[in-house]
Amino acid sequence: MRDFLTACCLALVIEGVAYALFPGAMQRMIAAMLALDPQTLRMFGLATAIAGILGIWLVRAAILTP
């Protein structure tokens, strides 16, 4: 549970830094996302989640395997 909460907080830090450093780009990105149809946005979200899970699996496997 501690790792999960740490990951959530890290996601907030990364997102906050993006909004602080690139507010105009973030606004354009949000506008572009609003123009997408829900199915495309859903597929993008699913692909991103799968990539994240794969990345976590690869990192954990590398750390846990000597």
mmCIF file of the N, C-alpha and C atoms, coordinates in Angstrom:
data_MODEL
# 
_entry.id   MODEL 
# 
loop_
_atom_site.group_PDB 
_atom_site.id 
_atom_site.type_symbol 
_atom_site.label_atom_id 
_atom_site.label_alt_id 
_atom_site.label_comp_id 
_atom_site.label_asym_id 
_atom_site.label_entity_id 
_atom_site.label_seq_id 
_atom_site.pdbx_PDB_ins_code 
_atom_site.Cartn_x 
_atom_site.Cartn_y 
_atom_site.Cartn_z 
_atom_site.occupancy 
_atom_site.B_iso_or_equiv 
_atom_site.pdbx_formal_charge 
_atom_site.auth_seq_id 
_atom_site.auth_comp_id 
_atom_site.auth_asym_id 
_atom_site.auth_atom_id 
_atom_site.pdbx_PDB_model_num 
ATOM 1   N N  . MET A 1 1  ? 0.822   -1.191  0.000   1.00 0.00 ? 1  MET A N  1 
ATOM 2   C CA . MET A 1 1  ? 0.000   0.000   0.000   1.00 0.00 ? 1  MET A CA 1 
ATOM 3   C C  . MET A 1 1  ? 0.868   1.259   0.000   1.00 0.00 ? 1  MET A C  1 
ATOM 4   N N  . ARG A 1 2  ? 1.999   1.165   0.689   1.00 0.00 ? 2  ARG A N  1 
ATOM 5   C CA . ARG A 1 2  ? 2.897   2.313   0.750   1.00 0.00 ? 2  ARG A CA 1 
ATOM 6   C C  . ARG A 1 2  ? 3.441   2.653   -0.639  1.00 0.00 ? 2  ARG A C  1 
ATOM 7   N N  . ASP A 1 3  ? 3.811   1.629   -1.413  1.00 0.00 ? 3  ASP A N  1 
ATOM 8   C CA . ASP A 1 3  ? 4.304   1.861   -2.774  1.00 0.00 ? 3  ASP A CA 1 
ATOM 9   C C  . ASP A 1 3  ? 3.225   2.495   -3.644  1.00 0.00 ? 3  ASP A C  1 
ATOM 10  N N  . PHE A 1 4  ? 1.983   2.043   -3.492  1.00 0.00 ? 4  PHE A N  1 
ATOM 11  C CA . PHE A 1 4  ? 0.876   2.589   -4.278  1.00 0.00 ? 4  PHE A CA 1 
ATOM 12  C C  . PHE A 1 4  ? 0.681   4.070   -3.973  1.00 0.00 ? 4  PHE A C  1 
ATOM 13  N N  . LEU A 1 5  ? 0.668   4.428   -2.701  1.00 0.00 ? 5  LEU A N  1 
ATOM 14  C CA . LEU A 1 5  ? 0.488   5.829   -2.325  1.00 0.00 ? 5  LEU A CA 1 
ATOM 15  C C  . LEU A 1 5  ? 1.666   6.680   -2.788  1.00 0.00 ? 5  LEU A C  1 
ATOM 16  N N  . THR A 1 6  ? 2.860   6.127   -2.717  1.00 0.00 ? 6  THR A N  1 
ATOM 17  C CA . THR A 1 6  ? 4.033   6.840   -3.216  1.00 0.00 ? 6  THR A CA 1 
ATOM 18  C C  . THR A 1 6  ? 3.909   7.086   -4.713  1.00 0.00 ? 6  THR A C  1 
ATOM 19  N N  . ALA A 1 7  ? 3.454   6.084   -5.450  1.00 0.00 ? 7  ALA A N  1 
ATOM 20  C CA . ALA A 1 7  ? 3.277   6.222   -6.897  1.00 0.00 ? 7  ALA A CA 1 
ATOM 21  C C  . ALA A 1 7  ? 2.224   7.275   -7.223  1.00 0.00 ? 7  ALA A C  1 
ATOM 22  N N  . CYS A 1 8  ? 1.132   7.299   -6.476  1.00 0.00 ? 8  CYS A N  1 
ATOM 23  C CA . CYS A 1 8  ? 0.087   8.306   -6.692  1.00 0.00 ? 8  CYS A CA 1 
ATOM 24  C C  . CYS A 1 8  ? 0.624   9.709   -6.438  1.00 0.00 ? 8  CYS A C  1 
ATOM 25  N N  . CYS A 1 9  ? 1.374   9.872   -5.370  1.00 0.00 ? 9  CYS A N  1 
ATOM 26  C CA . CYS A 1 9  ? 1.963   11.179  -5.058  1.00 0.00 ? 9  CYS A CA 1 
ATOM 27  C C  . CYS A 1 9  ? 2.970   11.590  -6.124  1.00 0.00 ? 9  CYS A C  1 
ATOM 28  N N  . LEU A 1 10 ? 3.754   10.655  -6.621  1.00 0.00 ? 10 LEU A N  1 
ATOM 29  C CA . LEU A 1 10 ? 4.713   10.956  -7.678  1.00 0.00 ? 10 LEU A CA 1 
ATOM 30  C C  . LEU A 1 10 ? 3.994   11.385  -8.960  1.00 0.00 ? 10 LEU A C  1 
ATOM 31  N N  . ALA A 1 11 ? 2.875   10.753  -9.268  1.00 0.00 ? 11 ALA A N  1 
ATOM 32  C CA . ALA A 1 11 ? 2.085   11.151  -10.433 1.00 0.00 ? 11 ALA A CA 1 
ATOM 33  C C  . ALA A 1 11 ? 1.593   12.589  -10.276 1.00 0.00 ? 11 ALA A C  1 
ATOM 34  N N  . LEU A 1 12 ? 1.165   12.961  -9.073  1.00 0.00 ? 12 LEU A N  1 
ATOM 35  C CA . LEU A 1 12 ? 0.733   14.336  -8.815  1.00 0.00 ? 12 LEU A CA 1 
ATOM 36  C C  . LEU A 1 12 ? 1.885   15.321  -8.979  1.00 0.00 ? 12 LEU A C  1 
ATOM 37  N N  . VAL A 1 13 ? 3.063   14.951  -8.511  1.00 0.00 ? 13 VAL A N  1 
ATOM 38  C CA . VAL A 1 13 ? 4.234   15.820  -8.655  1.00 0.00 ? 13 VAL A CA 1 
ATOM 39  C C  . VAL A 1 13 ? 4.552   16.035  -10.130 1.00 0.00 ? 13 VAL A C  1 
ATOM 40  N N  . ILE A 1 14 ? 4.584   14.966  -10.900 1.00 0.00 ? 14 ILE A N  1 
ATOM 41  C CA . ILE A 1 14 ? 4.916   15.063  -12.322 1.00 0.00 ? 14 ILE A CA 1 
ATOM 42  C C  . ILE A 1 14 ? 3.878   15.908  -13.056 1.00 0.00 ? 14 ILE A C  1 
ATOM 43  N N  . GLU A 1 15 ? 2.611   15.677  -12.775 1.00 0.00 ? 15 GLU A N  1 
ATOM 44  C CA . GLU A 1 15 ? 1.564   16.455  -13.431 1.00 0.00 ? 15 GLU A CA 1 
ATOM 45  C C  . GLU A 1 15 ? 1.632   17.917  -13.008 1.00 0.00 ? 15 GLU A C  1 
ATOM 46  N N  . GLY A 1 16 ? 1.870   18.159  -11.738 1.00 0.00 ? 16 GLY A N  1 
ATOM 47  C CA . GLY A 1 16 ? 1.973   19.536  -11.256 1.00 0.00 ? 16 GLY A CA 1 
ATOM 48  C C  . GLY A 1 16 ? 3.125   20.284  -11.894 1.00 0.00 ? 16 GLY A C  1 
ATOM 49  N N  . VAL A 1 17 ? 4.252   19.620  -12.050 1.00 0.00 ? 17 VAL A N  1 
ATOM 50  C CA . VAL A 1 17 ? 5.409   20.246  -12.688 1.00 0.00 ? 17 VAL A CA 1 
ATOM 51  C C  . VAL A 1 17 ? 5.088   20.576  -14.145 1.00 0.00 ? 17 VAL A C  1 
ATOM 52  N N  . ALA A 1 18 ? 4.400   19.684  -14.832 1.00 0.00 ? 18 ALA A N  1 
ATOM 53  C CA . ALA A 1 18 ? 4.032   19.935  -16.227 1.00 0.00 ? 18 ALA A CA 1 
ATOM 54  C C  . ALA A 1 18 ? 3.137   21.168  -16.343 1.00 0.00 ? 18 ALA A C  1 
ATOM 55  N N  . TYR A 1 19 ? 2.148   21.298  -15.462 1.00 0.00 ? 19 TYR A N  1 
ATOM 56  C CA . TYR A 1 19 ? 1.270   22.467  -15.482 1.00 0.00 ? 19 TYR A CA 1 
ATOM 57  C C  . TYR A 1 19 ? 2.023   23.734  -15.093 1.00 0.00 ? 19 TYR A C  1 
ATOM 58  N N  . ALA A 1 20 ? 2.962   23.642  -14.157 1.00 0.00 ? 20 ALA A N  1 
ATOM 59  C CA . ALA A 1 20 ? 3.717   24.817  -13.713 1.00 0.00 ? 20 ALA A CA 1 
ATOM 60  C C  . ALA A 1 20 ? 4.695   25.303  -14.786 1.00 0.00 ? 20 ALA A C  1 
ATOM 61  N N  . LEU A 1 21 ? 5.362   24.374  -15.463 1.00 0.00 ? 21 LEU A N  1 
ATOM 62  C CA . LEU A 1 21 ? 6.374   24.756  -16.446 1.00 0.00 ? 21 LEU A CA 1 
ATOM 63  C C  . LEU A 1 21 ? 5.803   25.046  -17.831 1.00 0.00 ? 21 LEU A C  1 
ATOM 64  N N  . PHE A 1 22 ? 4.733   24.352  -18.211 1.00 0.00 ? 22 PHE A N  1 
ATOM 65  C CA . PHE A 1 22 ? 4.187   24.469  -19.567 1.00 0.00 ? 22 PHE A CA 1 
ATOM 66  C C  . PHE A 1 22 ? 2.674   24.682  -19.554 1.00 0.00 ? 22 PHE A C  1 
ATOM 67  N N  . PRO A 1 23 ? 2.179   25.771  -18.954 1.00 0.00 ? 23 PRO A N  1 
ATOM 68  C CA . PRO A 1 23 ? 0.724   25.941  -18.853 1.00 0.00 ? 23 PRO A CA 1 
ATOM 69  C C  . PRO A 1 23 ? 0.032   26.054  -20.214 1.00 0.00 ? 23 PRO A C  1 
ATOM 70  N N  . GLY A 1 24 ? 0.664   26.743  -21.157 1.00 0.00 ? 24 GLY A N  1 
ATOM 71  C CA . GLY A 1 24 ? 0.061   26.879  -22.483 1.00 0.00 ? 24 GLY A CA 1 
ATOM 72  C C  . GLY A 1 24 ? -0.037  25.547  -23.209 1.00 0.00 ? 24 GLY A C  1 
ATOM 73  N N  . ALA A 1 25 ? 1.023   24.769  -23.132 1.00 0.00 ? 25 ALA A N  1 
ATOM 74  C CA . ALA A 1 25 ? 1.024   23.457  -23.780 1.00 0.00 ? 25 ALA A CA 1 
ATOM 75  C C  . ALA A 1 25 ? -0.014  22.541  -23.146 1.00 0.00 ? 25 ALA A C  1 
ATOM 76  N N  . MET A 1 26 ? -0.162  22.630  -21.831 1.00 0.00 ? 26 MET A N  1 
ATOM 77  C CA . MET A 1 26 ? -1.155  21.795  -21.149 1.00 0.00 ? 26 MET A CA 1 
ATOM 78  C C  . MET A 1 26 ? -2.568  22.196  -21.571 1.00 0.00 ? 26 MET A C  1 
ATOM 79  N N  . GLN A 1 27 ? -2.818  23.498  -21.729 1.00 0.00 ? 27 GLN A N  1 
ATOM 80  C CA . GLN A 1 27 ? -4.134  23.940  -22.191 1.00 0.00 ? 27 GLN A CA 1 
ATOM 81  C C  . GLN A 1 27 ? -4.413  23.428  -23.600 1.00 0.00 ? 27 GLN A C  1 
ATOM 82  N N  . ARG A 1 28 ? -3.405  23.488  -24.474 1.00 0.00 ? 28 ARG A N  1 
ATOM 83  C CA . ARG A 1 28 ? -3.591  22.980  -25.837 1.00 0.00 ? 28 ARG A CA 1 
ATOM 84  C C  . ARG A 1 28 ? -3.840  21.478  -25.831 1.00 0.00 ? 28 ARG A C  1 
ATOM 85  N N  . MET A 1 29 ? -3.136  20.761  -24.967 1.00 0.00 ? 29 MET A N  1 
ATOM 86  C CA . MET A 1 29 ? -3.326  19.316  -24.879 1.00 0.00 ? 29 MET A CA 1 
ATOM 87  C C  . MET A 1 29 ? -4.745  18.987  -24.413 1.00 0.00 ? 29 MET A C  1 
ATOM 88  N N  . ILE A 1 30 ? -5.230  19.716  -23.414 1.00 0.00 ? 30 ILE A N  1 
ATOM 89  C CA . ILE A 1 30 ? -6.586  19.474  -22.917 1.00 0.00 ? 30 ILE A CA 1 
ATOM 90  C C  . ILE A 1 30 ? -7.610  19.784  -24.004 1.00 0.00 ? 30 ILE A C  1 
ATOM 91  N N  . ALA A 1 31 ? -7.401  20.872  -24.746 1.00 0.00 ? 31 ALA A N  1 
ATOM 92  C CA . ALA A 1 31 ? -8.315  21.211  -25.840 1.00 0.00 ? 31 ALA A CA 1 
ATOM 93  C C  . ALA A 1 31 ? -8.310  20.118  -26.906 1.00 0.00 ? 31 ALA A C  1 
ATOM 94  N N  . ALA A 1 32 ? -7.133  19.583  -27.213 1.00 0.00 ? 32 ALA A N  1 
ATOM 95  C CA . ALA A 1 32 ? -7.045  18.504  -28.202 1.00 0.00 ? 32 ALA A CA 1 
ATOM 96  C C  . ALA A 1 32 ? -7.750  17.253  -27.699 1.00 0.00 ? 32 ALA A C  1 
ATOM 97  N N  . MET A 1 33 ? -7.627  16.966  -26.406 1.00 0.00 ? 33 MET A N  1 
ATOM 98  C CA . MET A 1 33 ? -8.295  15.787  -25.839 1.00 0.00 ? 33 MET A CA 1 
ATOM 99  C C  . MET A 1 33 ? -9.812  15.947  -25.869 1.00 0.00 ? 33 MET A C  1 
ATOM 100 N N  . LEU A 1 34 ? -10.291 17.169  -25.649 1.00 0.00 ? 34 LEU A N  1 
ATOM 101 C CA . LEU A 1 34 ? -11.733 17.406  -25.692 1.00 0.00 ? 34 LEU A CA 1 
ATOM 102 C C  . LEU A 1 34 ? -12.298 17.185  -27.092 1.00 0.00 ? 34 LEU A C  1 
ATOM 103 N N  . ALA A 1 35 ? -11.457 17.373  -28.112 1.00 0.00 ? 35 ALA A N  1 
ATOM 104 C CA . ALA A 1 35 ? -11.909 17.189  -29.489 1.00 0.00 ? 35 ALA A CA 1 
ATOM 105 C C  . ALA A 1 35 ? -11.978 15.714  -29.887 1.00 0.00 ? 35 ALA A C  1 
ATOM 106 N N  . LEU A 1 36 ? -11.338 14.840  -29.132 1.00 0.00 ? 36 LEU A N  1 
ATOM 107 C CA . LEU A 1 36 ? -11.346 13.411  -29.462 1.00 0.00 ? 36 LEU A CA 1 
ATOM 108 C C  . LEU A 1 36 ? -12.681 12.773  -29.098 1.00 0.00 ? 36 LEU A C  1 
ATOM 109 N N  . ASP A 1 37 ? -13.061 11.769  -29.869 1.00 0.00 ? 37 ASP A N  1 
ATOM 110 C CA . ASP A 1 37 ? -14.272 11.039  -29.510 1.00 0.00 ? 37 ASP A CA 1 
ATOM 111 C C  . ASP A 1 37 ? -13.954 10.126  -28.318 1.00 0.00 ? 37 ASP A C  1 
ATOM 112 N N  . PRO A 1 38 ? -14.973 9.794   -27.523 1.00 0.00 ? 38 PRO A N  1 
ATOM 113 C CA . PRO A 1 38 ? -14.737 9.012   -26.307 1.00 0.00 ? 38 PRO A CA 1 
ATOM 114 C C  . PRO A 1 38 ? -14.042 7.669   -26.549 1.00 0.00 ? 38 PRO A C  1 
ATOM 115 N N  . GLN A 1 39 ? -14.337 7.001   -27.643 1.00 0.00 ? 39 GLN A N  1 
ATOM 116 C CA . GLN A 1 39 ? -13.720 5.697   -27.917 1.00 0.00 ? 39 GLN A CA 1 
ATOM 117 C C  . GLN A 1 39 ? -12.212 5.831   -28.135 1.00 0.00 ? 39 GLN A C  1 
ATOM 118 N N  . THR A 1 40 ? -11.798 6.854   -28.869 1.00 0.00 ? 40 THR A N  1 
ATOM 119 C CA . THR A 1 40 ? -10.368 7.089   -29.087 1.00 0.00 ? 40 THR A CA 1 
ATOM 120 C C  . THR A 1 40 ? -9.669  7.400   -27.773 1.00 0.00 ? 40 THR A C  1 
ATOM 121 N N  . LEU A 1 41 ? -10.295 8.234   -26.963 1.00 0.00 ? 41 LEU A N  1 
ATOM 122 C CA . LEU A 1 41 ? -9.730  8.587   -25.662 1.00 0.00 ? 41 LEU A CA 1 
ATOM 123 C C  . LEU A 1 41 ? -9.641  7.361   -24.753 1.00 0.00 ? 41 LEU A C  1 
ATOM 124 N N  . ARG A 1 42 ? -10.653 6.514   -24.810 1.00 0.00 ? 42 ARG A N  1 
ATOM 125 C CA . ARG A 1 42 ? -10.655 5.281   -24.014 1.00 0.00 ? 42 ARG A CA 1 
ATOM 126 C C  . ARG A 1 42 ? -9.517  4.357   -24.446 1.00 0.00 ? 42 ARG A C  1 
ATOM 127 N N  . MET A 1 43 ? -9.311  4.205   -25.753 1.00 0.00 ? 43 MET A N  1 
ATOM 128 C CA . MET A 1 43 ? -8.234  3.350   -26.259 1.00 0.00 ? 43 MET A CA 1 
ATOM 129 C C  . MET A 1 43 ? -6.864  3.914   -25.886 1.00 0.00 ? 43 MET A C  1 
ATOM 130 N N  . PHE A 1 44 ? -6.713  5.228   -25.957 1.00 0.00 ? 44 PHE A N  1 
ATOM 131 C CA . PHE A 1 44 ? -5.455  5.854   -25.558 1.00 0.00 ? 44 PHE A CA 1 
ATOM 132 C C  . PHE A 1 44 ? -5.190  5.621   -24.072 1.00 0.00 ? 44 PHE A C  1 
ATOM 133 N N  . GLY A 1 45 ? -6.211  5.775   -23.251 1.00 0.00 ? 45 GLY A N  1 
ATOM 134 C CA . GLY A 1 45 ? -6.072  5.530   -21.818 1.00 0.00 ? 45 GLY A CA 1 
ATOM 135 C C  . GLY A 1 45 ? -5.716  4.090   -21.521 1.00 0.00 ? 45 GLY A C  1 
ATOM 136 N N  . LEU A 1 46 ? -6.348  3.163   -22.212 1.00 0.00 ? 46 LEU A N  1 
ATOM 137 C CA . LEU A 1 46 ? -6.056  1.742   -22.022 1.00 0.00 ? 46 LEU A CA 1 
ATOM 138 C C  . LEU A 1 46 ? -4.622  1.415   -22.439 1.00 0.00 ? 46 LEU A C  1 
ATOM 139 N N  . ALA A 1 47 ? -4.195  1.949   -23.576 1.00 0.00 ? 47 ALA A N  1 
ATOM 140 C CA . ALA A 1 47 ? -2.826  1.706   -24.040 1.00 0.00 ? 47 ALA A CA 1 
ATOM 141 C C  . ALA A 1 47 ? -1.808  2.291   -23.061 1.00 0.00 ? 47 ALA A C  1 
ATOM 142 N N  . THR A 1 48 ? -2.102  3.467   -22.532 1.00 0.00 ? 48 THR A N  1 
ATOM 143 C CA . THR A 1 48 ? -1.208  4.089   -21.558 1.00 0.00 ? 48 THR A CA 1 
ATOM 144 C C  . THR A 1 48 ? -1.129  3.260   -20.283 1.00 0.00 ? 48 THR A C  1 
ATOM 145 N N  . ALA A 1 49 ? -2.263  2.770   -19.803 1.00 0.00 ? 49 ALA A N  1 
ATOM 146 C CA . ALA A 1 49 ? -2.288  1.945   -18.594 1.00 0.00 ? 49 ALA A CA 1 
ATOM 147 C C  . ALA A 1 49 ? -1.504  0.651   -18.806 1.00 0.00 ? 49 ALA A C  1 
ATOM 148 N N  . ILE A 1 50 ? -1.675  0.025   -19.957 1.00 0.00 ? 50 ILE A N  1 
ATOM 149 C CA . ILE A 1 50 ? -0.943  -1.213  -20.254 1.00 0.00 ? 50 ILE A CA 1 
ATOM 150 C C  . ILE A 1 50 ? 0.559   -0.940  -20.325 1.00 0.00 ? 50 ILE A C  1 
ATOM 151 N N  . ALA A 1 51 ? 0.941   0.175   -20.952 1.00 0.00 ? 51 ALA A N  1 
ATOM 152 C CA . ALA A 1 51 ? 2.363   0.527   -21.014 1.00 0.00 ? 51 ALA A CA 1 
ATOM 153 C C  . ALA A 1 51 ? 2.925   0.757   -19.612 1.00 0.00 ? 51 ALA A C  1 
ATOM 154 N N  . GLY A 1 52 ? 2.151   1.388   -18.754 1.00 0.00 ? 52 GLY A N  1 
ATOM 155 C CA . GLY A 1 52 ? 2.588   1.608   -17.375 1.00 0.00 ? 52 GLY A CA 1 
ATOM 156 C C  . GLY A 1 52 ? 2.744   0.315   -16.607 1.00 0.00 ? 52 GLY A C  1 
ATOM 157 N N  . ILE A 1 53 ? 1.787   -0.581  -16.758 1.00 0.00 ? 53 ILE A N  1 
ATOM 158 C CA . ILE A 1 53 ? 1.862   -1.884  -16.083 1.00 0.00 ? 53 ILE A CA 1 
ATOM 159 C C  . ILE A 1 53 ? 3.073   -2.669  -16.582 1.00 0.00 ? 53 ILE A C  1 
ATOM 160 N N  . LEU A 1 54 ? 3.299   -2.655  -17.884 1.00 0.00 ? 54 LEU A N  1 
ATOM 161 C CA . LEU A 1 54 ? 4.462   -3.343  -18.451 1.00 0.00 ? 54 LEU A CA 1 
ATOM 162 C C  . LEU A 1 54 ? 5.759   -2.733  -17.920 1.00 0.00 ? 54 LEU A C  1 
ATOM 163 N N  . GLY A 1 55 ? 5.812   -1.410  -17.857 1.00 0.00 ? 55 GLY A N  1 
ATOM 164 C CA . GLY A 1 55 ? 6.999   -0.744  -17.333 1.00 0.00 ? 55 GLY A CA 1 
ATOM 165 C C  . GLY A 1 55 ? 7.265   -1.105  -15.885 1.00 0.00 ? 55 GLY A C  1 
ATOM 166 N N  . ILE A 1 56 ? 6.228   -1.113  -15.069 1.00 0.00 ? 56 ILE A N  1 
ATOM 167 C CA . ILE A 1 56 ? 6.377   -1.498  -13.660 1.00 0.00 ? 56 ILE A CA 1 
ATOM 168 C C  . ILE A 1 56 ? 6.865   -2.937  -13.565 1.00 0.00 ? 56 ILE A C  1 
ATOM 169 N N  . TRP A 1 57 ? 6.283   -3.809  -14.361 1.00 0.00 ? 57 TRP A N  1 
ATOM 170 C CA . TRP A 1 57 ? 6.677   -5.216  -14.339 1.00 0.00 ? 57 TRP A CA 1 
ATOM 171 C C  . TRP A 1 57 ? 8.153   -5.375  -14.713 1.00 0.00 ? 57 TRP A C  1 
ATOM 172 N N  . LEU A 1 58 ? 8.589   -4.658  -15.744 1.00 0.00 ? 58 LEU A N  1 
ATOM 173 C CA . LEU A 1 58 ? 9.989   -4.749  -16.167 1.00 0.00 ? 58 LEU A CA 1 
ATOM 174 C C  . LEU A 1 58 ? 10.934  -4.211  -15.096 1.00 0.00 ? 58 LEU A C  1 
ATOM 175 N N  . VAL A 1 59 ? 10.574  -3.094  -14.492 1.00 0.00 ? 59 VAL A N  1 
ATOM 176 C CA . VAL A 1 59 ? 11.426  -2.511  -13.446 1.00 0.00 ? 59 VAL A CA 1 
ATOM 177 C C  . VAL A 1 59 ? 11.487  -3.422  -12.235 1.00 0.00 ? 59 VAL A C  1 
ATOM 178 N N  . ARG A 1 60 ? 10.344  -3.924  -11.806 1.00 0.00 ? 60 ARG A N  1 
ATOM 179 C CA . ARG A 1 60 ? 10.319  -4.801  -10.632 1.00 0.00 ? 60 ARG A CA 1 
ATOM 180 C C  . ARG A 1 60 ? 11.064  -6.102  -10.902 1.00 0.00 ? 60 ARG A C  1 
ATOM 181 N N  . ALA A 1 61 ? 10.941  -6.646  -12.101 1.00 0.00 ? 61 ALA A N  1 
ATOM 182 C CA . ALA A 1 61 ? 11.636  -7.889  -12.434 1.00 0.00 ? 61 ALA A CA 1 
ATOM 183 C C  . ALA A 1 61 ? 13.143  -7.667  -12.431 1.00 0.00 ? 61 ALA A C  1 
ATOM 184 N N  . ALA A 1 62 ? 13.587  -6.519  -12.922 1.00 0.00 ? 62 ALA A N  1 
ATOM 185 C CA . ALA A 1 62 ? 15.018  -6.219  -12.956 1.00 0.00 ? 62 ALA A CA 1 
ATOM 186 C C  . ALA A 1 62 ? 15.564  -6.006  -11.551 1.00 0.00 ? 62 ALA A C  1 
ATOM 187 N N  . ILE A 1 63 ? 14.774  -5.414  -10.681 1.00 0.00 ? 63 ILE A N  1 
ATOM 188 C CA . ILE A 1 63 ? 15.218  -5.150  -9.312  1.00 0.00 ? 63 ILE A CA 1 
ATOM 189 C C  . ILE A 1 63 ? 15.211  -6.429  -8.484  1.00 0.00 ? 63 ILE A C  1 
ATOM 190 N N  . LEU A 1 64 ? 14.206  -7.264  -8.670  1.00 0.00 ? 64 LEU A N  1 
ATOM 191 C CA . LEU A 1 64 ? 14.063  -8.451  -7.842  1.00 0.00 ? 64 LEU A CA 1 
ATOM 192 C C  . LEU A 1 64 ? 14.914  -9.618  -8.315  1.00 0.00 ? 64 LEU A C  1 
ATOM 193 N N  . THR A 1 65 ? 15.382  -9.570  -9.547  1.00 0.00 ? 65 THR A N  1 
ATOM 194 C CA . THR A 1 65 ? 16.197  -10.654 -10.091 1.00 0.00 ? 65 THR A CA 1 
ATOM 195 C C  . THR A 1 65 ? 17.666  -10.254 -10.020 1.00 0.00 ? 65 THR A C  1 
ATOM 196 N N  . PRO A 1 66 ? 18.489  -11.050 -9.364  1.00 0.00 ? 66 PRO A N  1 
ATOM 197 C CA . PRO A 1 66 ? 19.920  -10.682 -9.249  1.00 0.00 ? 66 PRO A CA 1 
ATOM 198 C C  . PRO A 1 66 ? 20.664  -10.776 -10.564 1.00 0.00 ? 66 PRO A C  1 
# 
